[in-house]
Amino acid sequence: MSVTRPSTIETAIERCRPTDKTPVTLDAAALPSSRDGLRDLQTELAAKDFVPAGVTVDACFDADCSFATQDEADRIREYIRTAAFIGAGTVTVEFDTVEDESKVRPSLAALEERARREGVTLELDGPLAL
C-alpha cells in the first residue's frame, strides 16, 4: 500500500484558521521608504487589526523613451520588493496610456517575473495585458 503525503500547500490550506484581521490595499505613494519605516507600518497595521493584502502603484508609461520606461520599471520593482517585505500578496500597477508598447511590454514581463520570484502577484490595470 502506498501512502502519498499531501503537498505543503494542501497541508497549509487544510490547517487555515479564520482571523479577525482586515485585509487592506496600500497606496505605494504613502509607504515609507526605509525598512525601519516599513516595520513600524507593519506593527501599526497589526495593532489596528489590519493585514497588508496588496499595494497599488500609479505608473506612467507615456514617454517614448527607453530610459524613462526603465526608470519607471525600476521604481515599480522596488514596490514589488516592498510588498514582499511587508507580506502583501499583490501589486497592482495602474496606468492610463502607453506611448510605445514595444518598450513597455518587455519591462512589464520582467516585472511579472520578479514579482513571481518574490512571491507576489503582479496585476496590471491599464491598456496592456501580459
LUMTOR-100160 format. One record per residue: residue in three letters; y negated, x negated, z negated of N, C-alpha, C, O in turn. Coordinates in Angstrom, 1 decimal. Last residue first. Layout:
+-----+--------+--------+--------+--------+--------+--------+--------+--------+--------+--------+--------+--------+
| res |   n_py |   n_px |   n_pz |  ca_py |  ca_px |  ca_pz |   c_py |   c_px |   c_pz |   o_py |   o_px |   o_pz |
+-----+--------+--------+--------+--------+--------+--------+--------+--------+--------+--------+--------+--------+
| Ala |      Y |      X |      Z |      Y |      X |      Z |      Y |      X |      Z |      Y |      X |      Z |
...
+-----+--------+--------+--------+--------+--------+--------+--------+--------+--------+--------+--------+--------+
***
This chain:
+-----+--------+--------+--------+--------+--------+--------+--------+--------+--------+--------+--------+--------+
| res |   n_py |   n_px |   n_pz |  ca_py |  ca_px |  ca_pz |   c_py |   c_px |   c_pz |   o_py |   o_px |   o_pz |
+-----+--------+--------+--------+--------+--------+--------+--------+--------+--------+--------+--------+--------+
| Leu |  -41.1 |    0.5 |   19.9 |  -40.2 |   -0.5 |   20.1 |  -38.8 |    0.0 |   20.5 |  -37.9 |   -0.8 |   20.7 |
| Ala |  -44.0 |    2.0 |   21.3 |  -42.8 |    2.2 |   20.5 |  -41.9 |    1.0 |   20.9 |  -41.8 |    0.6 |   22.0 |
| Leu |  -47.5 |    2.5 |   21.3 |  -46.3 |    1.7 |   21.7 |  -45.2 |    2.0 |   20.8 |  -45.3 |    2.2 |   19.6 |
| Pro |  -49.6 |    3.9 |   20.3 |  -49.2 |    4.2 |   21.6 |  -47.9 |    3.5 |   22.1 |  -47.4 |    3.8 |   23.1 |
| Gly |  -48.6 |    4.5 |   16.8 |  -49.6 |    4.1 |   17.9 |  -49.0 |    4.4 |   19.2 |  -47.9 |    5.0 |   19.3 |
| Asp |  -47.2 |    3.5 |   14.4 |  -47.9 |    4.8 |   14.6 |  -49.0 |    4.5 |   15.5 |  -50.2 |    4.3 |   15.2 |
| Leu |  -44.1 |    2.1 |   13.7 |  -45.4 |    2.0 |   14.5 |  -45.9 |    3.4 |   14.6 |  -45.2 |    4.3 |   15.0 |
| Glu |  -42.5 |    0.5 |   11.0 |  -42.8 |    1.7 |   11.7 |  -44.1 |    1.6 |   12.4 |  -45.1 |    1.1 |   11.9 |
| Leu |  -40.1 |   -1.6 |    9.8 |  -41.4 |   -1.5 |   10.4 |  -41.5 |   -0.3 |   11.2 |  -40.6 |    0.0 |   12.1 |
| Thr |  -38.5 |   -1.9 |    6.7 |  -38.5 |   -1.2 |    7.9 |  -39.9 |   -1.2 |    8.5 |  -40.9 |   -0.8 |    7.8 |
| Val |  -37.4 |   -4.9 |    5.1 |  -38.4 |   -3.8 |    5.2 |  -38.3 |   -3.2 |    6.6 |  -37.9 |   -3.9 |    7.6 |
| Gly |  -36.1 |   -7.3 |    4.7 |  -35.5 |   -6.0 |    4.1 |  -36.5 |   -4.9 |    4.1 |  -36.4 |   -4.0 |    3.3 |
| Glu |  -36.9 |   -9.4 |    6.0 |  -37.5 |   -9.3 |    4.7 |  -36.9 |   -8.0 |    4.0 |  -37.2 |   -7.8 |    2.8 |
| Arg |  -35.7 |   -9.1 |    8.5 |  -35.2 |  -10.2 |    7.6 |  -35.7 |  -10.1 |    6.2 |  -35.1 |  -10.6 |    5.3 |
| Arg |  -37.2 |   -6.9 |    9.4 |  -35.8 |   -6.7 |    9.1 |  -35.2 |   -7.8 |    8.2 |  -34.5 |   -7.6 |    7.3 |
| Ala |  -39.7 |   -8.2 |    9.7 |  -39.5 |   -7.1 |    8.7 |  -38.0 |   -6.9 |    8.3 |  -37.7 |   -6.7 |    7.2 |
| Arg |  -39.1 |   -9.9 |   11.8 |  -39.5 |  -10.4 |   10.5 |  -39.3 |   -9.4 |    9.4 |  -38.8 |   -9.7 |    8.3 |
| Glu |  -38.6 |   -8.0 |   13.8 |  -37.5 |   -8.9 |   13.4 |  -37.8 |   -9.5 |   12.0 |  -37.0 |   -9.6 |   11.1 |
| Glu |  -41.1 |   -6.8 |   14.0 |  -39.9 |   -6.0 |   13.6 |  -38.8 |   -6.8 |   13.1 |  -38.1 |   -6.5 |   12.2 |
| Leu |  -42.6 |   -9.0 |   14.9 |  -42.9 |   -8.4 |   13.6 |  -41.7 |   -7.5 |   13.1 |  -41.4 |   -7.5 |   11.9 |
| Ala |  -41.5 |   -9.3 |   17.4 |  -41.3 |  -10.4 |   16.4 |  -41.6 |   -9.9 |   15.0 |  -40.9 |  -10.2 |   14.1 |
| Ala |  -42.3 |   -6.9 |   18.5 |  -40.9 |   -7.1 |   18.4 |  -40.6 |   -8.2 |   17.4 |  -39.7 |   -8.2 |   16.6 |
| Leu |  -45.1 |   -7.3 |   18.5 |  -44.5 |   -6.2 |   17.6 |  -43.0 |   -6.4 |   17.5 |  -42.5 |   -6.1 |   16.4 |
| Ser |  -45.3 |   -9.4 |   20.3 |  -45.7 |   -9.6 |   18.9 |  -45.1 |   -8.5 |   18.0 |  -44.7 |   -8.8 |   16.9 |
| Pro |  -44.4 |   -8.2 |   22.7 |  -43.6 |   -9.3 |   22.1 |  -44.0 |   -9.5 |   20.6 |  -43.1 |   -9.9 |   19.8 |
| Arg |  -46.6 |   -6.2 |   22.9 |  -45.2 |   -5.8 |   22.8 |  -44.3 |   -6.9 |   22.2 |  -43.5 |   -6.7 |   21.2 |
| Val |  -49.0 |   -7.5 |   23.4 |  -48.8 |   -6.9 |   22.1 |  -47.3 |   -6.6 |   21.9 |  -46.8 |   -6.8 |   20.8 |
| Lys |  -49.0 |   -8.4 |   26.0 |  -49.3 |   -9.4 |   24.9 |  -48.9 |   -8.8 |   23.6 |  -48.4 |   -9.5 |   22.7 |
| Ser |  -48.5 |   -6.2 |   27.5 |  -47.6 |   -7.4 |   27.8 |  -47.9 |   -8.5 |   26.7 |  -47.0 |   -9.3 |   26.5 |
| Glu |  -50.5 |   -4.4 |   26.9 |  -49.1 |   -4.2 |   26.4 |  -48.3 |   -5.5 |   26.5 |  -47.4 |   -5.7 |   25.6 |
| Asp |  -53.6 |   -4.8 |   26.2 |  -52.7 |   -5.4 |   27.1 |  -51.3 |   -5.4 |   26.5 |  -50.9 |   -6.2 |   25.6 |
| Glu |  -54.9 |   -2.9 |   24.4 |  -55.6 |   -3.4 |   25.7 |  -54.6 |   -3.9 |   26.7 |  -54.6 |   -3.6 |   27.9 |
| Val |  -54.2 |   -0.1 |   22.8 |  -53.6 |   -1.4 |   23.1 |  -54.2 |   -1.8 |   24.5 |  -54.0 |   -1.1 |   25.5 |
| Thr |  -55.3 |    2.0 |   20.1 |  -55.3 |    1.5 |   21.5 |  -54.6 |    0.2 |   21.6 |  -54.5 |   -0.6 |   20.7 |
| Asp |  -54.7 |    2.7 |   17.4 |  -55.0 |    3.7 |   18.4 |  -54.9 |    3.2 |   19.9 |  -54.4 |    4.0 |   20.7 |
| Phe |  -52.3 |    2.1 |   14.8 |  -53.3 |    1.6 |   15.8 |  -53.5 |    2.7 |   16.9 |  -52.6 |    3.4 |   17.2 |
| Glu |  -50.6 |    1.3 |   11.9 |  -51.3 |    2.3 |   12.6 |  -52.3 |    1.7 |   13.6 |  -53.1 |    0.8 |   13.1 |
| Val |  -47.5 |    0.5 |   10.7 |  -48.7 |   -0.1 |   11.4 |  -49.3 |    1.0 |   12.3 |  -48.7 |    1.5 |   13.2 |
| Thr |  -45.9 |    0.7 |    7.7 |  -46.3 |    1.5 |    8.9 |  -47.6 |    0.8 |    9.4 |  -48.6 |    0.7 |    8.7 |
| Val |  -43.2 |   -0.6 |    6.2 |  -44.6 |   -1.0 |    6.6 |  -44.9 |   -0.2 |    7.8 |  -44.2 |   -0.3 |    8.8 |
| Thr |  -41.0 |    0.2 |    3.5 |  -41.5 |    0.5 |    4.8 |  -42.9 |   -0.1 |    5.0 |  -43.7 |    0.0 |    4.1 |
| Gly |  -40.2 |   -0.4 |    0.9 |  -39.2 |   -0.4 |    1.9 |  -39.7 |   -0.2 |    3.3 |  -39.0 |   -0.5 |    4.3 |
| Ala |  -41.6 |   -2.5 |   -1.6 |  -41.8 |   -1.3 |   -0.7 |  -40.8 |   -1.5 |    0.5 |  -40.5 |   -2.6 |    0.9 |
| Gly |  -41.5 |   -4.6 |   -3.4 |  -40.4 |   -3.7 |   -3.3 |  -40.6 |   -2.5 |   -2.5 |  -39.8 |   -1.6 |   -2.6 |
| Ile |  -43.4 |   -6.6 |   -3.3 |  -43.6 |   -5.5 |   -4.3 |  -42.5 |   -4.5 |   -4.3 |  -42.5 |   -3.5 |   -5.1 |
| Phe |  -42.3 |   -8.2 |   -1.3 |  -42.6 |   -8.8 |   -2.6 |  -42.7 |   -7.7 |   -3.7 |  -42.2 |   -7.8 |   -4.8 |
| Ala |  -42.4 |   -6.6 |    1.0 |  -41.1 |   -7.1 |    0.4 |  -41.3 |   -7.5 |   -1.0 |  -40.4 |   -7.3 |   -1.9 |
| Ala |  -45.2 |   -6.4 |    1.2 |  -44.3 |   -5.2 |    1.0 |  -43.0 |   -5.6 |    0.4 |  -42.5 |   -4.9 |   -0.5 |
| Thr |  -45.8 |   -9.1 |    1.8 |  -46.3 |   -8.4 |    0.6 |  -45.5 |   -7.2 |    0.2 |  -45.1 |   -7.0 |   -0.9 |
| Arg |  -44.6 |   -9.4 |    4.3 |  -44.1 |  -10.2 |    3.1 |  -44.6 |   -9.6 |    1.8 |  -43.8 |   -9.6 |    0.8 |
| Ile |  -46.1 |   -7.5 |    5.7 |  -44.7 |   -7.3 |    5.6 |  -44.1 |   -8.1 |    4.4 |  -43.3 |   -7.6 |    3.6 |
| Tyr |  -48.6 |   -8.7 |    5.4 |  -48.4 |   -7.4 |    4.7 |  -46.9 |   -7.1 |    4.7 |  -46.5 |   -6.4 |    3.7 |
| Glu |  -48.2 |  -10.9 |    7.1 |  -48.5 |  -11.1 |    5.6 |  -48.3 |   -9.8 |    4.8 |  -47.8 |   -9.9 |    3.7 |
| Arg |  -47.9 |   -9.7 |    9.5 |  -46.8 |  -10.4 |    9.0 |  -47.0 |  -10.6 |    7.5 |  -46.0 |  -10.5 |    6.7 |
| Ile |  -50.6 |   -8.8 |   10.0 |  -49.5 |   -7.8 |    9.7 |  -48.3 |   -8.5 |    9.1 |  -47.7 |   -7.9 |    8.1 |
| Arg |  -51.7 |  -11.4 |   10.5 |  -52.2 |  -10.6 |    9.4 |  -51.2 |   -9.5 |    9.0 |  -50.9 |   -9.3 |    7.8 |
| Asp |  -50.2 |  -12.1 |   12.8 |  -50.1 |  -12.9 |   11.6 |  -50.6 |  -12.1 |   10.4 |  -50.0 |  -12.2 |    9.3 |
| Ala |  -51.2 |  -10.1 |   14.6 |  -49.7 |  -10.1 |   14.2 |  -49.5 |  -11.0 |   13.0 |  -48.7 |  -10.6 |   12.1 |
| Glu |  -53.8 |  -10.9 |   14.8 |  -53.5 |   -9.6 |   14.2 |  -52.1 |   -9.5 |   13.8 |  -51.7 |   -9.0 |   12.7 |
| Asp |  -53.5 |  -13.4 |   16.0 |  -54.2 |  -13.3 |   14.7 |  -53.8 |  -12.0 |   14.0 |  -53.6 |  -12.0 |   12.8 |
| Gln |  -52.3 |  -12.6 |   18.4 |  -51.6 |  -13.4 |   17.5 |  -52.2 |  -13.3 |   16.1 |  -51.4 |  -13.3 |   15.1 |
| Thr |  -54.5 |  -11.2 |   19.5 |  -53.2 |  -10.5 |   19.3 |  -52.4 |  -11.3 |   18.3 |  -51.8 |  -10.7 |   17.4 |
| Ala |  -56.3 |  -13.3 |   19.8 |  -56.6 |  -12.2 |   18.9 |  -55.4 |  -11.4 |   18.6 |  -55.2 |  -10.9 |   17.5 |
| Phe |  -54.9 |  -14.9 |   21.6 |  -55.2 |  -15.4 |   20.3 |  -55.5 |  -14.3 |   19.3 |  -55.1 |  -14.3 |   18.2 |
| Ser |  -54.8 |  -13.3 |   23.9 |  -53.5 |  -13.7 |   23.2 |  -53.8 |  -14.2 |   21.8 |  -53.0 |  -13.9 |   20.9 |
| Cys |  -56.8 |  -10.6 |   24.6 |  -56.8 |  -12.0 |   24.2 |  -55.5 |  -12.3 |   23.5 |  -55.2 |  -11.7 |   22.4 |
| Asp |  -58.2 |   -8.1 |   24.9 |  -57.3 |   -8.6 |   25.9 |  -57.3 |  -10.2 |   25.7 |  -57.8 |  -10.9 |   26.6 |
| Ala |  -58.2 |   -6.0 |   22.0 |  -58.8 |   -7.2 |   22.7 |  -57.8 |   -7.7 |   23.7 |  -56.6 |   -7.8 |   23.4 |
| Asp |  -57.1 |   -4.0 |   20.5 |  -57.9 |   -3.7 |   21.6 |  -58.6 |   -4.8 |   22.3 |  -59.5 |   -4.6 |   23.2 |
| Phe |  -55.4 |   -3.7 |   18.3 |  -54.9 |   -4.5 |   19.4 |  -55.8 |   -4.2 |   20.7 |  -55.2 |   -4.0 |   21.8 |
| Cys |  -55.5 |   -3.5 |   15.0 |  -56.4 |   -3.4 |   16.1 |  -55.8 |   -4.4 |   17.2 |  -55.8 |   -5.6 |   17.1 |
| Ala |  -54.2 |   -1.5 |   12.2 |  -54.2 |   -2.7 |   13.1 |  -55.1 |   -2.4 |   14.3 |  -55.5 |   -1.3 |   14.6 |
| Asp |  -53.8 |   -0.7 |    8.9 |  -54.6 |   -0.4 |   10.1 |  -54.6 |   -1.6 |   11.0 |  -55.1 |   -2.7 |   10.5 |
| Val |  -50.8 |   -0.2 |    7.3 |  -51.7 |   -1.3 |    7.8 |  -52.4 |   -0.7 |    9.0 |  -51.8 |   -0.3 |    9.9 |
| Thr |  -49.2 |    0.9 |    4.4 |  -49.8 |    1.3 |    5.7 |  -50.9 |    0.3 |    6.0 |  -51.8 |    0.0 |    5.3 |
| Val |  -46.2 |    0.6 |    2.7 |  -47.5 |    0.0 |    2.9 |  -48.0 |    0.4 |    4.3 |  -47.2 |    0.3 |    5.3 |
| Gly |  -44.0 |    2.4 |    0.4 |  -44.4 |    1.9 |    1.7 |  -45.8 |    1.3 |    1.6 |  -46.6 |    1.5 |    0.7 |
| Ala |  -43.3 |    2.7 |   -2.2 |  -42.3 |    3.0 |   -1.2 |  -42.7 |    2.5 |    0.2 |  -41.8 |    2.1 |    1.0 |
| Pro |  -43.7 |    1.7 |   -5.5 |  -44.2 |    1.5 |   -4.1 |  -43.1 |    1.7 |   -3.1 |  -42.1 |    1.0 |   -3.1 |
| Val |  -43.7 |    4.2 |   -7.9 |  -43.0 |    3.1 |   -7.3 |  -43.4 |    2.9 |   -5.9 |  -43.5 |    3.9 |   -5.2 |
| Phe |  -45.2 |    5.2 |  -11.0 |  -45.2 |    5.2 |   -9.5 |  -44.3 |    4.0 |   -9.1 |  -44.1 |    3.0 |   -9.8 |
| Asp |  -45.7 |    5.5 |  -13.8 |  -44.5 |    6.1 |  -13.2 |  -44.6 |    6.3 |  -11.6 |  -44.2 |    7.2 |  -11.1 |
| Lys |  -47.6 |    3.9 |  -14.8 |  -48.1 |    5.2 |  -14.4 |  -47.0 |    6.0 |  -13.7 |  -47.2 |    7.0 |  -13.1 |
| Ala |  -46.3 |    1.5 |  -15.0 |  -46.8 |    2.1 |  -16.3 |  -47.3 |    3.6 |  -16.0 |  -47.2 |    4.4 |  -16.9 |
| Ala |  -45.9 |    0.9 |  -12.4 |  -44.8 |    1.2 |  -13.2 |  -45.2 |    2.0 |  -14.5 |  -44.6 |    2.9 |  -14.9 |
| Leu |  -48.5 |    0.2 |  -11.6 |  -47.8 |    1.3 |  -11.0 |  -46.7 |    1.8 |  -11.8 |  -46.5 |    3.0 |  -12.0 |
| Glu |  -48.9 |   -2.0 |  -13.3 |  -49.8 |   -0.9 |  -13.5 |  -49.1 |    0.4 |  -12.8 |  -49.1 |    1.5 |  -13.4 |
| Thr |  -47.0 |   -3.8 |  -12.2 |  -47.0 |   -3.4 |  -13.7 |  -47.7 |   -2.1 |  -13.9 |  -47.3 |   -1.2 |  -14.6 |
| Gln |  -47.9 |   -4.1 |   -9.6 |  -46.6 |   -3.5 |   -9.9 |  -46.5 |   -3.0 |  -11.3 |  -45.9 |   -2.0 |  -11.6 |
| Leu |  -50.4 |   -5.3 |  -10.1 |  -50.3 |   -4.0 |   -9.5 |  -49.0 |   -3.3 |   -9.8 |  -48.9 |   -2.1 |  -10.1 |
| Asp |  -49.6 |   -7.7 |  -11.2 |  -50.4 |   -6.8 |  -12.0 |  -50.3 |   -5.4 |  -11.4 |  -50.2 |   -4.4 |  -12.2 |
| Arg |  -48.4 |   -8.7 |   -8.9 |  -47.6 |   -8.5 |  -10.1 |  -48.3 |   -7.5 |  -11.0 |  -47.6 |   -6.6 |  -11.6 |
| Leu |  -50.7 |   -9.0 |   -7.3 |  -49.6 |   -8.0 |   -6.9 |  -48.7 |   -7.7 |   -8.0 |  -48.2 |   -6.6 |   -8.2 |
| Gly |  -52.0 |  -10.9 |   -8.7 |  -52.6 |   -9.6 |   -8.5 |  -51.6 |   -8.5 |   -8.1 |  -51.6 |   -7.4 |   -8.6 |
| Asp |  -50.3 |  -13.0 |   -8.3 |  -50.6 |  -12.5 |   -9.7 |  -51.2 |  -11.1 |   -9.6 |  -50.8 |  -10.3 |  -10.4 |
| Arg |  -50.4 |  -13.4 |   -5.5 |  -49.2 |  -12.9 |   -6.1 |  -49.4 |  -12.4 |   -7.6 |  -48.7 |  -11.4 |   -8.0 |
| Ser |  -53.5 |  -12.0 |   -4.1 |  -52.7 |  -13.0 |   -4.8 |  -51.4 |  -12.5 |   -5.3 |  -51.3 |  -11.3 |   -5.6 |
| Ser |  -54.7 |   -9.8 |   -2.9 |  -54.2 |  -10.9 |   -2.0 |  -53.3 |  -11.9 |   -2.7 |  -52.6 |  -12.7 |   -2.1 |
| Pro |  -54.1 |   -6.3 |   -3.6 |  -54.6 |   -7.7 |   -4.0 |  -54.0 |   -8.7 |   -3.1 |  -52.9 |   -8.5 |   -2.5 |
| Leu |  -54.7 |   -3.7 |   -1.3 |  -53.8 |   -4.5 |   -2.0 |  -54.5 |   -5.8 |   -2.4 |  -55.2 |   -6.4 |   -1.7 |
| Ala |  -56.3 |   -2.1 |    0.4 |  -56.5 |   -2.1 |   -1.1 |  -55.6 |   -3.0 |   -1.9 |  -55.8 |   -3.0 |   -3.1 |
| Ala |  -55.3 |   -2.4 |    2.9 |  -56.6 |   -3.0 |    2.6 |  -57.0 |   -3.0 |    1.2 |  -57.8 |   -3.7 |    0.7 |
| Ala |  -52.8 |   -1.0 |    2.8 |  -52.8 |   -2.5 |    2.8 |  -54.2 |   -3.1 |    2.5 |  -54.3 |   -4.1 |    1.8 |
| Asp |  -52.2 |    1.6 |    0.7 |  -53.1 |    1.2 |    1.8 |  -53.2 |   -0.3 |    1.8 |  -53.6 |   -0.9 |    0.7 |
| Leu |  -49.0 |    2.7 |   -0.2 |  -50.2 |    1.9 |   -0.5 |  -50.9 |    1.5 |    0.8 |  -50.3 |    1.1 |    1.8 |
| Thr |  -47.2 |    5.5 |   -1.1 |  -47.5 |    4.6 |    0.0 |  -48.9 |    4.0 |   -0.2 |  -49.9 |    4.7 |   -0.5 |
| Val |  -45.0 |    6.1 |   -3.8 |  -46.3 |    6.1 |   -3.2 |  -46.4 |    5.1 |   -2.0 |  -45.7 |    4.1 |   -2.0 |
| Pro |  -42.7 |    8.0 |   -5.7 |  -42.9 |    7.0 |   -4.6 |  -44.3 |    7.2 |   -4.0 |  -44.8 |    8.3 |   -3.8 |
| Thr |  -42.6 |    8.4 |   -9.1 |  -43.1 |    9.0 |   -7.9 |  -43.3 |    7.9 |   -6.9 |  -44.1 |    7.0 |   -7.1 |
| Lys |  -39.8 |    8.5 |  -11.4 |  -40.9 |    7.8 |  -10.7 |  -41.3 |    8.5 |   -9.4 |  -40.5 |    9.1 |   -8.7 |
| Asp |  -37.6 |    9.5 |  -12.6 |  -38.8 |   10.3 |  -12.7 |  -40.0 |    9.6 |  -12.1 |  -41.2 |   10.0 |  -12.3 |
| Thr |  -34.5 |    9.3 |  -10.9 |  -35.6 |    8.7 |  -11.7 |  -36.8 |    9.6 |  -11.6 |  -37.0 |   10.4 |  -10.7 |
| Pro |  -31.0 |    9.6 |  -10.6 |  -32.3 |   10.1 |  -10.4 |  -33.3 |    9.4 |  -11.3 |  -32.9 |    8.9 |  -12.4 |
| Arg |  -28.9 |    6.9 |   -9.7 |  -29.3 |    7.9 |  -10.7 |  -30.7 |    8.4 |  -10.4 |  -31.5 |    7.6 |   -9.9 |
| Cys |  -26.1 |    5.7 |   -7.8 |  -27.5 |    6.0 |   -7.9 |  -27.7 |    7.1 |   -9.0 |  -26.9 |    7.9 |   -9.3 |
| Arg |  -23.5 |    5.0 |   -7.2 |  -24.0 |    4.8 |   -8.6 |  -25.5 |    5.1 |   -8.8 |  -26.0 |    4.8 |   -9.8 |
| Glu |  -23.2 |    5.4 |   -4.5 |  -22.4 |    6.2 |   -5.4 |  -22.9 |    6.2 |   -6.9 |  -22.8 |    7.1 |   -7.6 |
| Ile |  -24.8 |    3.3 |   -3.6 |  -25.2 |    4.7 |   -3.4 |  -24.5 |    5.6 |   -4.4 |  -25.1 |    6.6 |   -4.9 |
| Ala |  -23.3 |    1.1 |   -4.3 |  -24.7 |    1.2 |   -4.8 |  -25.1 |    2.7 |   -4.7 |  -25.7 |    3.2 |   -5.7 |
| Thr |  -21.0 |    1.5 |   -2.8 |  -20.9 |    1.4 |   -4.3 |  -22.3 |    1.7 |   -4.9 |  -22.4 |    2.4 |   -5.9 |
| Glu |  -22.0 |    1.3 |   -0.2 |  -21.4 |    2.6 |   -0.7 |  -21.4 |    2.6 |   -2.2 |  -21.6 |    3.6 |   -2.8 |
| Ile |  -22.9 |   -1.3 |   -0.3 |  -23.9 |   -0.2 |   -0.1 |  -23.3 |    1.1 |   -0.6 |  -24.0 |    1.8 |   -1.3 |
| Thr |  -20.5 |   -2.7 |   -0.6 |  -21.5 |   -2.8 |   -1.6 |  -22.5 |   -1.7 |   -1.5 |  -23.0 |   -1.2 |   -2.5 |
| Ser |  -17.7 |   -0.7 |    0.5 |  -18.8 |   -1.7 |    0.7 |  -19.8 |   -1.7 |   -0.5 |  -19.8 |   -0.7 |   -1.2 |
| Pro |  -14.7 |   -0.2 |   -1.4 |  -15.9 |    0.3 |   -0.7 |  -16.9 |   -0.8 |   -0.5 |  -16.9 |   -1.8 |   -1.3 |
| Arg |  -11.6 |   -1.8 |   -0.8 |  -12.8 |   -1.6 |   -1.7 |  -13.9 |   -1.1 |   -0.8 |  -14.1 |   -1.6 |    0.3 |
| Thr |   -8.5 |   -0.6 |   -0.1 |   -9.7 |   -1.1 |    0.5 |  -10.9 |   -0.8 |   -0.4 |  -11.1 |    0.4 |   -0.8 |
| Val |   -5.2 |   -1.3 |   -0.5 |   -6.4 |   -0.8 |   -1.2 |   -7.6 |   -1.4 |   -0.6 |   -7.8 |   -2.6 |   -0.7 |
| Ser |   -2.2 |   -0.6 |    0.9 |   -3.4 |   -1.3 |    1.0 |   -4.5 |   -0.6 |    0.3 |   -4.7 |    0.6 |    0.4 |
| Met |    1.2 |   -0.8 |    0.0 |    0.0 |    0.0 |    0.0 |   -1.2 |   -0.9 |    0.0 |   -1.4 |   -1.8 |   -0.8 |
+-----+--------+--------+--------+--------+--------+--------+--------+--------+--------+--------+--------+--------+
***
